[in-house]
Amino acid sequence: MQAADLAAQFNLTVVAGKKGLERTVSGGHCGDLLSEVMANAPVGCVWLTIQVHQNIIAVALLKEMAAIILTGGNRPDEETMAKADAEKIPVMVSDQRTYGLAGQLYSAGVV
């Protein structure tokens, strides 16, 4: 599944990094502690987090992630969106809580 398919299937709003929507999603990771995500997130994953600052883009690049989903209604600031656009890292938002959305993704066989 590509990041664009993920956004469409789960009604996610893509707020940045639209040029990276062809990335292939091959797993998932939930976490808000950046050091834990850097240590444990798999390459190609979609990352569910509540973090909204620019450092999430750096972590996504480091781990070669497919996309970031901000959960719980969280929205990135302008600097984060600009960095995501520049690096072609899709950033999507959802009003759902991380636990519920992760369960849906898992049940659908996405992660």
N, CA, C and O atoms as a GROMACS GRO file, in nm:
protein
  444
    1MET      N    1   0.085  -0.118   0.000
    1MET     CA    2   0.000   0.000   0.000
    1MET      C    3   0.089   0.124   0.000
    1MET      O    4   0.190   0.130   0.070
    2GLN      N    5   0.050   0.222  -0.078
    2GLN     CA    6   0.123   0.348  -0.080
    2GLN      C    7   0.061   0.444   0.022
    2GLN      O    8  -0.052   0.426   0.066
    3ALA      N    9   0.138   0.545   0.057
    3ALA     CA   10   0.092   0.644   0.154
    3ALA      C   11  -0.038   0.710   0.108
    3ALA      O   12  -0.126   0.738   0.189
    4ALA      N   13  -0.052   0.735  -0.021
    4ALA     CA   14  -0.175   0.795  -0.075
    4ALA      C   15  -0.296   0.705  -0.051
    4ALA      O   16  -0.404   0.753  -0.017
    5ASP      N   17  -0.277   0.574  -0.068
    5ASP     CA   18  -0.385   0.478  -0.044
    5ASP      C   19  -0.426   0.477   0.103
    5ASP      O   20  -0.544   0.470   0.136
    6LEU      N   21  -0.326   0.485   0.189
    6LEU     CA   22  -0.350   0.488   0.333
    6LEU      C   23  -0.436   0.609   0.369
    6LEU      O   24  -0.533   0.596   0.444
    7ALA      N   25  -0.401   0.725   0.316
    7ALA     CA   26  -0.476   0.848   0.344
    7ALA      C   27  -0.621   0.834   0.299
    7ALA      O   28  -0.712   0.871   0.372
    8ALA      N   29  -0.642   0.780   0.180
    8ALA     CA   30  -0.777   0.766   0.126
    8ALA      C   31  -0.859   0.664   0.205
    8ALA      O   32  -0.975   0.689   0.239
    9GLN      N   33  -0.799   0.550   0.234
    9GLN     CA   34  -0.873   0.441   0.300
    9GLN      C   35  -0.912   0.476   0.443
    9GLN      O   36  -1.017   0.434   0.490
   10PHE      N   37  -0.828   0.553   0.512
   10PHE     CA   38  -0.854   0.582   0.653
   10PHE      C   39  -0.895   0.726   0.679
   10PHE      O   40  -0.891   0.774   0.792
   11ASN      N   41  -0.934   0.796   0.572
   11ASN     CA   42  -0.987   0.932   0.583
   11ASN      C   43  -0.890   1.025   0.657
   11ASN      O   44  -0.928   1.099   0.747
   12LEU      N   45  -0.763   1.020   0.616
   12LEU     CA   46  -0.661   1.103   0.676
   12LEU      C   47  -0.642   1.227   0.589
   12LEU      O   48  -0.651   1.219   0.466
   13THR      N   49  -0.615   1.339   0.651
   13THR     CA   50  -0.592   1.463   0.579
   13THR      C   51  -0.442   1.482   0.561
   13THR      O   52  -0.368   1.489   0.658
   14VAL      N   53  -0.398   1.490   0.437
   14VAL     CA   54  -0.257   1.513   0.408
   14VAL      C   55  -0.232   1.664   0.416
   14VAL      O   56  -0.289   1.741   0.338
   15VAL      N   57  -0.148   1.705   0.511
   15VAL     CA   58  -0.123   1.848   0.531
   15VAL      C   59   0.013   1.893   0.479
   15VAL      O   60   0.039   2.013   0.469
   16ALA      N   61   0.099   1.799   0.448
   16ALA     CA   62   0.234   1.833   0.398
   16ALA      C   63   0.297   1.711   0.334
   16ALA      O   64   0.253   1.597   0.354
   17GLY      N   65   0.401   1.736   0.255
   17GLY     CA   66   0.477   1.627   0.194
   17GLY      C   67   0.402   1.551   0.086
   17GLY      O   68   0.426   1.432   0.066
   18LYS      N   69   0.313   1.618   0.016
   18LYS     CA   70   0.230   1.550  -0.085
   18LYS      C   71   0.311   1.488  -0.198
   18LYS      O   72   0.265   1.395  -0.263
   19LYS      N   73   0.430   1.539  -0.223
   19LYS     CA   74   0.514   1.481  -0.330
   19LYS      C   75   0.573   1.346  -0.291
   19LYS      O   76   0.636   1.280  -0.374
   20GLY      N   77   0.555   1.304  -0.166
   20GLY     CA   78   0.605   1.175  -0.122
   20GLY      C   79   0.497   1.070  -0.105
   20GLY      O   80   0.523   0.963  -0.048
   21LEU      N   81   0.378   1.097  -0.154
   21LEU     CA   82   0.266   1.005  -0.133
   21LEU      C   83   0.279   0.872  -0.206
   21LEU      O   84   0.199   0.782  -0.183
   22GLU      N   85   0.379   0.858  -0.292
   22GLU     CA   86   0.400   0.730  -0.360
   22GLU      C   87   0.483   0.634  -0.275
   22GLU      O   88   0.503   0.519  -0.314
   23ARG      N   89   0.529   0.677  -0.160
   23ARG     CA   90   0.609   0.590  -0.072
   23ARG      C   91   0.527   0.467  -0.032
   23ARG      O   92   0.406   0.476  -0.010
   24THR      N   93   0.595   0.354  -0.024
   24THR     CA   94   0.530   0.228   0.013
   24THR      C   95   0.533   0.209   0.164
   24THR      O   96   0.638   0.220   0.227
   25VAL      N   97   0.418   0.180   0.220
   25VAL     CA   98   0.404   0.154   0.364
   25VAL      C   99   0.427   0.005   0.386
   25VAL      O  100   0.357  -0.078   0.329
   26SER      N  101   0.525  -0.027   0.470
   26SER     CA  102   0.556  -0.168   0.493
   26SER      C  103   0.555  -0.206   0.640
   26SER      O  104   0.607  -0.311   0.679
   27GLY      N  105   0.496  -0.122   0.722
   27GLY     CA  106   0.489  -0.151   0.864
   27GLY      C  107   0.437  -0.030   0.937
   27GLY      O  108   0.394   0.067   0.876
   28GLY      N  109   0.441  -0.037   1.068
   28GLY     CA  110   0.392   0.073   1.148
   28GLY      C  111   0.466   0.084   1.280
   28GLY      O  112   0.530  -0.010   1.326
   29HIS      N  113   0.456   0.202   1.339
   29HIS     CA  114   0.516   0.225   1.470
   29HIS      C  115   0.438   0.335   1.540
   29HIS      O  116   0.402   0.436   1.478
   30CYS      N  117   0.412   0.316   1.668
   30CYS     CA  118   0.347   0.418   1.751
   30CYS      C  119   0.446   0.460   1.858
   30CYS      O  120   0.506   0.376   1.924
   31GLY      N  121   0.463   0.590   1.874
   31GLY     CA  122   0.552   0.637   1.979
   31GLY      C  123   0.568   0.787   1.976
   31GLY      O  124   0.557   0.850   1.871
   32ASP      N  125   0.594   0.843   2.093
   32ASP     CA  126   0.609   0.987   2.106
   32ASP      C  127   0.746   1.028   2.160
   32ASP      O  128   0.780   1.146   2.157
   33LEU      N  129   0.823   0.933   2.208
   33LEU     CA  130   0.957   0.960   2.256
   33LEU      C  131   1.053   0.940   2.139
   33LEU      O  132   1.074   0.827   2.094
   34LEU      N  133   1.110   1.049   2.090
   34LEU     CA  134   1.188   1.042   1.966
   34LEU      C  135   1.302   0.942   1.973
   34LEU      O  136   1.330   0.874   1.874
   35SER      N  137   1.369   0.931   2.086
   35SER     CA  138   1.481   0.837   2.095
   35SER      C  139   1.432   0.692   2.083
   35SER      O  140   1.500   0.609   2.024
   36GLU      N  141   1.315   0.663   2.136
   36GLU     CA  142   1.259   0.529   2.124
   36GLU      C  143   1.221   0.501   1.979
   36GLU      O  144   1.244   0.390   1.930
   37VAL      N  145   1.165   0.599   1.910
   37VAL     CA  146   1.127   0.582   1.771
   37VAL      C  147   1.252   0.561   1.686
   37VAL      O  148   1.253   0.475   1.598
   38MET      N  149   1.356   0.639   1.711
   38MET     CA  150   1.481   0.623   1.636
   38MET      C  151   1.541   0.485   1.656
   38MET      O  152   1.600   0.428   1.565
   39ALA      N  153   1.526   0.430   1.775
   39ALA     CA  154   1.584   0.299   1.804
   39ALA      C  155   1.501   0.184   1.750
   39ALA      O  156   1.556   0.078   1.720
   40ASN      N  157   1.368   0.201   1.738
   40ASN     CA  158   1.283   0.085   1.714
   40ASN      C  159   1.191   0.090   1.592
   40ASN      O  160   1.139  -0.014   1.553
   41ALA      N  161   1.170   0.204   1.533
   41ALA     CA  162   1.079   0.211   1.418
   41ALA      C  163   1.142   0.143   1.297
   41ALA      O  164   1.260   0.165   1.268
   42PRO      N  165   1.066   0.060   1.227
   42PRO     CA  166   1.120  -0.007   1.109
   42PRO      C  167   1.124   0.085   0.986
   42PRO      O  168   1.042   0.176   0.974
   43VAL      N  169   1.216   0.060   0.899
   43VAL     CA  170   1.224   0.132   0.771
   43VAL      C  171   1.093   0.108   0.695
   43VAL      O  172   1.040  -0.004   0.695
   44GLY      N  173   1.041   0.212   0.631
   44GLY     CA  174   0.920   0.200   0.551
   44GLY      C  175   0.791   0.206   0.630
   44GLY      O  176   0.683   0.185   0.574
   45CYS      N  177   0.800   0.234   0.758
   45CYS     CA  178   0.679   0.234   0.840
   45CYS      C  179   0.600   0.364   0.827
   45CYS      O  180   0.650   0.465   0.778
   46VAL      N  181   0.477   0.357   0.872
   46VAL     CA  182   0.398   0.476   0.898
   46VAL      C  183   0.406   0.496   1.049
   46VAL      O  184   0.385   0.403   1.126
   47TRP      N  185   0.436   0.620   1.090
   47TRP     CA  186   0.458   0.651   1.231
   47TRP      C  187   0.340   0.729   1.284
   47TRP      O  188   0.305   0.835   1.232
   48LEU      N  189   0.276   0.676   1.388
   48LEU     CA  190   0.167   0.744   1.456
   48LEU      C  191   0.222   0.812   1.580
   48LEU      O  192   0.285   0.749   1.664
   49THR      N  193   0.198   0.944   1.591
   49THR     CA  194   0.252   1.021   1.702
   49THR      C  195   0.164   1.142   1.731
   49THR      O  196   0.080   1.180   1.650
   50ILE      N  197   0.186   1.202   1.848
   50ILE     CA  198   0.122   1.329   1.881
   50ILE      C  199   0.220   1.445   1.869
   50ILE      O  200   0.182   1.561   1.883
   51GLN      N  201   0.346   1.414   1.842
   51GLN     CA  202   0.449   1.518   1.829
   51GLN      C  203   0.427   1.598   1.702
   51GLN      O  204   0.388   1.542   1.600
   52VAL      N  205   0.450   1.728   1.707
   52VAL     CA  206   0.422   1.814   1.591
   52VAL      C  207   0.539   1.902   1.548
   52VAL      O  208   0.528   1.975   1.450
   53HIS      N  209   0.650   1.895   1.618
   53HIS     CA  210   0.762   1.985   1.589
   53HIS      C  211   0.850   1.930   1.476
   53HIS      O  212   0.836   1.815   1.435
   54GLN      N  213   0.941   2.013   1.428
   54GLN     CA  214   1.025   1.980   1.313
   54GLN      C  215   1.107   1.853   1.330
   54GLN      O  216   1.139   1.787   1.231
   55ASN      N  217   1.142   1.818   1.451
   55ASN     CA  218   1.227   1.701   1.472
   55ASN      C  219   1.162   1.571   1.424
   55ASN      O  220   1.233   1.474   1.398
   56ILE      N  221   1.030   1.567   1.410
   56ILE     CA  222   0.966   1.445   1.360
   56ILE      C  223   1.006   1.419   1.215
   56ILE      O  224   1.015   1.304   1.173
   57ILE      N  225   1.030   1.524   1.140
   57ILE     CA  226   1.071   1.508   1.001
   57ILE      C  227   1.212   1.451   0.996
   57ILE      O  228   1.241   1.364   0.914
   58ALA      N  229   1.300   1.499   1.083
   58ALA     CA  230   1.436   1.446   1.088
   58ALA      C  231   1.436   1.297   1.124
   58ALA      O  232   1.511   1.220   1.065
   59VAL      N  233   1.353   1.259   1.218
   59VAL     CA  234   1.345   1.118   1.257
   59VAL      C  235   1.289   1.034   1.142
   59VAL      O  236   1.339   0.925   1.115
   60ALA      N  237   1.188   1.085   1.075
   60ALA     CA  238   1.131   1.012   0.961
   60ALA      C  239   1.233   0.993   0.850
   60ALA      O  240   1.237   0.887   0.787
   61LEU      N  241   1.315   1.092   0.826
   61LEU     CA  242   1.421   1.079   0.725
   61LEU      C  243   1.525   0.978   0.768
   61LEU      O  244   1.568   0.894   0.689
   62LEU      N  245   1.566   0.985   0.893
   62LEU     CA  246   1.666   0.893   0.946
   62LEU      C  247   1.621   0.748   0.933
   62LEU      O  248   1.701   0.660   0.899
   63LYS      N  249   1.494   0.723   0.961
   63LYS     CA  250   1.441   0.586   0.959
   63LYS      C  251   1.377   0.549   0.825
   63LYS      O  252   1.318   0.442   0.812
   64GLU      N  253   1.388   0.638   0.725
   64GLU     CA  254   1.332   0.613   0.592
   64GLU      C  255   1.185   0.570   0.599
   64GLU      O  256   1.145   0.470   0.541
   65MET      N  257   1.107   0.648   0.672
   65MET     CA  258   0.965   0.619   0.692
   65MET      C  259   0.883   0.652   0.568
   65MET      O  260   0.923   0.733   0.485
   66ALA      N  261   0.769   0.586   0.557
   66ALA     CA  262   0.677   0.612   0.447
   66ALA      C  263   0.593   0.736   0.473
   66ALA      O  264   0.563   0.811   0.380
   67ALA      N  265   0.555   0.759   0.598
   67ALA     CA  266   0.468   0.872   0.632
   67ALA      C  267   0.460   0.888   0.783
   67ALA      O  268   0.498   0.800   0.860
   68ILE      N  269   0.409   1.004   0.823
   68ILE     CA  270   0.381   1.033   0.963
   68ILE      C  271   0.232   1.064   0.973
   68ILE      O  272   0.177   1.139   0.893
   69ILE      N  273   0.167   1.006   1.074
   69ILE     CA  274   0.028   1.041   1.103
   69ILE      C  275   0.025   1.104   1.241
   69ILE      O  276   0.065   1.043   1.340
   70LEU      N  277  -0.024   1.227   1.246
   70LEU     CA  278  -0.043   1.297   1.373
   70LEU      C  279  -0.184   1.266   1.422
   70LEU      O  280  -0.282   1.291   1.351
   71THR      N  281  -0.194   1.212   1.541
   71THR     CA  282  -0.321   1.166   1.594
   71THR      C  283  -0.376   1.263   1.699
   71THR      O  284  -0.309   1.357   1.740
   72GLY      N  285  -0.499   1.237   1.741
   72GLY     CA  286  -0.560   1.315   1.847
   72GLY      C  287  -0.592   1.458   1.809
   72GLY      O  288  -0.606   1.544   1.897
   73GLY      N  289  -0.603   1.486   1.681
   73GLY     CA  290  -0.634   1.622   1.637
   73GLY      C  291  -0.515   1.716   1.636
   73GLY      O  292  -0.532   1.836   1.615
   74ASN      N  293  -0.396   1.664   1.659
   74ASN     CA  294  -0.276   1.748   1.658
   74ASN      C  295  -0.243   1.792   1.517
   74ASN      O  296  -0.263   1.718   1.421
   75ARG      N  297  -0.194   1.913   1.504
   75ARG     CA  298  -0.159   1.972   1.375
   75ARG      C  299  -0.017   2.026   1.379
   75ARG      O  300   0.024   2.083   1.480
   76PRO      N  301   0.059   2.010   1.271
   76PRO     CA  302   0.197   2.060   1.269
   76PRO      C  303   0.200   2.212   1.251
   76PRO      O  304   0.106   2.272   1.198
   77ASP      N  305   0.309   2.271   1.296
   77ASP     CA  306   0.326   2.414   1.273
   77ASP      C  307   0.380   2.437   1.132
   77ASP      O  308   0.413   2.343   1.061
   78GLU      N  309   0.387   2.563   1.093
   78GLU     CA  310   0.429   2.598   0.956
   78GLU      C  311   0.570   2.549   0.923
   78GLU      O  312   0.595   2.502   0.812
   79GLU      N  313   0.661   2.559   1.020
   79GLU     CA  314   0.799   2.515   0.996
   79GLU      C  315   0.806   2.365   0.971
   79GLU      O  316   0.882   2.319   0.885
   80THR      N  317   0.728   2.290   1.045
   80THR     CA  318   0.726   2.144   1.028
   80THR      C  319   0.669   2.108   0.891
   80THR      O  320   0.722   2.020   0.823
   81MET      N  321   0.563   2.176   0.852
   81MET     CA  322   0.504   2.148   0.720
   81MET      C  323   0.600   2.185   0.608
   81MET      O  324   0.610   2.113   0.509
   82ALA      N  325   0.671   2.295   0.623
   82ALA     CA  326   0.768   2.336   0.520
   82ALA      C  327   0.880   2.234   0.509
   82ALA      O  328   0.923   2.201   0.398
   83LYS      N  329   0.928   2.184   0.623
   83LYS     CA  330   1.035   2.083   0.623
   83LYS      C  331   0.985   1.953   0.559
   83LYS      O  332   1.057   1.890   0.482
   84ALA      N  333   0.862   1.913   0.590
   84ALA     CA  334   0.803   1.792   0.531
   84ALA      C  335   0.791   1.807   0.380
   84ALA      O  336   0.820   1.713   0.306
   85ASP      N  337   0.748   1.924   0.335
   85ASP     CA  338   0.737   1.948   0.191
   85ASP      C  339   0.874   1.939   0.124
   85ASP      O  340   0.889   1.876   0.019
   86ALA      N  341   0.973   2.001   0.186
   86ALA     CA  342   1.109   2.002   0.129
   86ALA      C  343   1.167   1.861   0.121
   86ALA      O  344   1.238   1.829   0.026
   87GLU      N  345   1.138   1.778   0.220
   87GLU     CA  346   1.195   1.643   0.226
   87GLU      C  347   1.102   1.537   0.167
   87GLU      O  348   1.137   1.419   0.162
   88LYS      N  349   0.984   1.577   0.123
   88LYS     CA  350   0.886   1.486   0.063
   88LYS      C  351   0.845   1.374   0.159
   88LYS      O  352   0.834   1.258   0.120
   89ILE      N  353   0.822   1.412   0.285
   89ILE     CA  354   0.773   1.319   0.387
   89ILE      C  355   0.625   1.350   0.409
   89ILE      O  356   0.593   1.456   0.462
   90PRO      N  357   0.534   1.261   0.370
   90PRO     CA  358   0.392   1.287   0.391
   90PRO      C  359   0.358   1.297   0.540
   90PRO      O  360   0.395   1.211   0.620
   91VAL      N  361   0.288   1.404   0.573
   91VAL     CA  362   0.237   1.422   0.709
   91VAL      C  363   0.085   1.427   0.697
   91VAL      O  364   0.030   1.510   0.625
   92MET      N  365   0.020   1.336   0.769
   92MET     CA  366  -0.126   1.325   0.767
   92MET      C  367  -0.177   1.351   0.908
   92MET      O  368  -0.106   1.329   1.006
   93VAL      N  369  -0.301   1.396   0.916
   93VAL     CA  370  -0.360   1.420   1.048
   93VAL      C  371  -0.491   1.344   1.062
   93VAL      O  372  -0.562   1.320   0.964
   94SER      N  373  -0.519   1.306   1.186
   94SER     CA  374  -0.641   1.236   1.220
   94SER      C  375  -0.690   1.285   1.355
   94SER      O  376  -0.609   1.313   1.444
   95ASP      N  377  -0.820   1.295   1.371
   95ASP     CA  378  -0.876   1.332   1.501
   95ASP      C  379  -0.883   1.211   1.595
   95ASP      O  380  -0.908   1.227   1.714
   96GLN      N  381  -0.862   1.092   1.541
   96GLN     CA  382  -0.866   0.971   1.624
   96GLN      C  383  -0.745   0.965   1.718
   96GLN      O  384  -0.640   1.022   1.690
   97ARG      N  385  -0.763   0.896   1.827
   97ARG     CA  386  -0.652   0.871   1.918
   97ARG      C  387  -0.560   0.764   1.857
   97ARG      O  388  -0.604   0.683   1.775
   98THR      N  389  -0.436   0.765   1.897
   98THR     CA  390  -0.337   0.673   1.843
   98THR      C  391  -0.381   0.528   1.857
   98THR      O  392  -0.373   0.451   1.760
   99TYR      N  393  -0.427   0.489   1.973
   99TYR     CA  394  -0.464   0.350   1.998
   99TYR      C  395  -0.572   0.301   1.902
   99TYR      O  396  -0.561   0.193   1.846
  100GLY      N  397  -0.675   0.380   1.884
  100GLY     CA  398  -0.784   0.341   1.796
  100GLY      C  399  -0.743   0.332   1.651
  100GLY      O  400  -0.778   0.236   1.582
  101LEU      N  401  -0.668   0.430   1.604
  101LEU     CA  402  -0.624   0.429   1.466
  101LEU      C  403  -0.524   0.315   1.440
  101LEU      O  404  -0.529   0.251   1.335
  102ALA      N  405  -0.436   0.291   1.535
  102ALA     CA  406  -0.341   0.180   1.518
  102ALA      C  407  -0.416   0.047   1.510
  102ALA      O  408  -0.379  -0.040   1.432
  103GLY      N  409  -0.520   0.033   1.588
  103GLY     CA  410  -0.601  -0.090   1.582
  103GLY      C  411  -0.668  -0.106   1.446
  103GLY      O  412  -0.674  -0.217   1.393
  104GLN      N  413  -0.718   0.002   1.391
  104GLN     CA  414  -0.780  -0.003   1.258
  104GLN      C  415  -0.679  -0.041   1.150
  104GLN      O  416  -0.707  -0.124   1.064
  105LEU      N  417  -0.561   0.022   1.156
  105LEU     CA  418  -0.457  -0.009   1.059
  105LEU      C  419  -0.416  -0.156   1.068
  105LEU      O  420  -0.400  -0.224   0.967
  106TYR      N  421  -0.399  -0.203   1.190
  106TYR     CA  422  -0.359  -0.342   1.212
  106TYR      C  423  -0.467  -0.438   1.160
  106TYR      O  424  -0.436  -0.536   1.091
  107SER      N  425  -0.593  -0.410   1.195
  107SER     CA  426  -0.704  -0.496   1.153
  107SER      C  427  -0.716  -0.503   1.000
  107SER      O  428  -0.757  -0.605   0.945
  108ALA      N  429  -0.681  -0.393   0.934
  108ALA     CA  430  -0.688  -0.389   0.787
  108ALA      C  431  -0.566  -0.451   0.721
  108ALA      O  432  -0.558  -0.457   0.599
  109GLY      N  433  -0.470  -0.497   0.802
  109GLY     CA  434  -0.352  -0.562   0.749
  109GLY      C  435  -0.246  -0.464   0.700
  109GLY      O  436  -0.155  -0.502   0.627
  110VAL      N  437  -0.257  -0.338   0.741
  110VAL     CA  438  -0.161  -0.237   0.696
  110VAL      C  439  -0.029  -0.252   0.770
  110VAL      O  440   0.077  -0.236   0.710
  111VAL      N  441  -0.035  -0.280   0.896
  111VAL     CA  442   0.086  -0.288   0.978
  111VAL      C  443   0.093  -0.417   1.055
  111VAL      O  444   0.189  -0.441   1.129
   0.00000   0.00000   0.00000
